Amino acid sequence: MHIIEEKTLSELVTEIRHPLMQHKLSLMRSKDTPTDNFRRLLREISQMLAYEVTRDLPLENVEIETPIAKIAAPTIAGKKLCVISVLRAGNGILDGMLDLLPNARVGHIGLYRDPATLEPVEYYFKVPEDIADRLVIVVDPMLATGNSAAAAITRLKMRGAVSIKFVCLLAAPEGIKVMNAAHPDVPIITASVDERLNEHGYIVPGLGDAGDRLFGTK
Ligand code: URA
C-alpha cells in the first residue's frame, strides 16, 4: 500500500531539487526573512517554476537569418498560455511567471478557506474566454488541504479548460492526494513536498501564511 501511494505521488508531482531553488526556498522558510526579501525570492523561484512547467511545450522550426547564415530556428509552436492566479497569494507566483512568459493571458480566482471547515469559498472568478485553447497554468504557493486547488480546477474545467497544470511552492502529501483523486489529469510542479499538515491546516515545516508573508499583513 505504502509503495503504491508513493508511486502515485511521484507520477503526479514534479519536485524541483535544483540547488538554487532549494537555497532560495530555505531563505523563504526562515521566519526572520522580511517581506521585501520574501517577495523577491518568490518572484525568482517562480521564474524557475515557469521554466519547468513549460518544459514540454512543442517547438516548430521557423526560418530566420542570423548575420551569418539562414537557419531553421526552433520557436514555440502555436500553444497559447494562460496563467490563473488563485488569490491572493497566487499573485506572488504570477509576477515571476509573467517575467518569463510575458505573452500569457491571466485569470484570477478568489477563494478563501473557511477557517472552521477548511473548505474553499469562491468570491471572484474572471478568466480569458478562450481558456479551452490554452495551456492553463494554475498558480498558488501552498498546496495544503488541496481543497482550494481542486475547487479552482473544477471551475476552470466547467469553463472549458482541458489542458491544465498546477504550480505551487510547497505541497503537503494530503493536498497531493486530494488533487490526485479529483484531477488525476493535472500534473503538479513544486519546489518541495513537505511532511504534513498540522491541525490548523498549515504545512509543516512550511513557511507560515504565504499571503501574510508576501503582503506583510501580519
Ligand atoms: N496556506 C498558507 O499560506 N500556508 C500554509 O501552510 C497552508 C495554507
Boltz pocket constraint, residues with backbone or C-beta under 6 A from the ligand:
constraints:
  - pocket:
      binder: B
      contacts: [[A, 89], [A, 142], [A, 144], [A, 201], [A, 202], [A, 203], [A, 204], [A, 206], [A, 207], [A, 208], [A, 209], [A, 210], [A, 211]]
      max_distance: 6.0
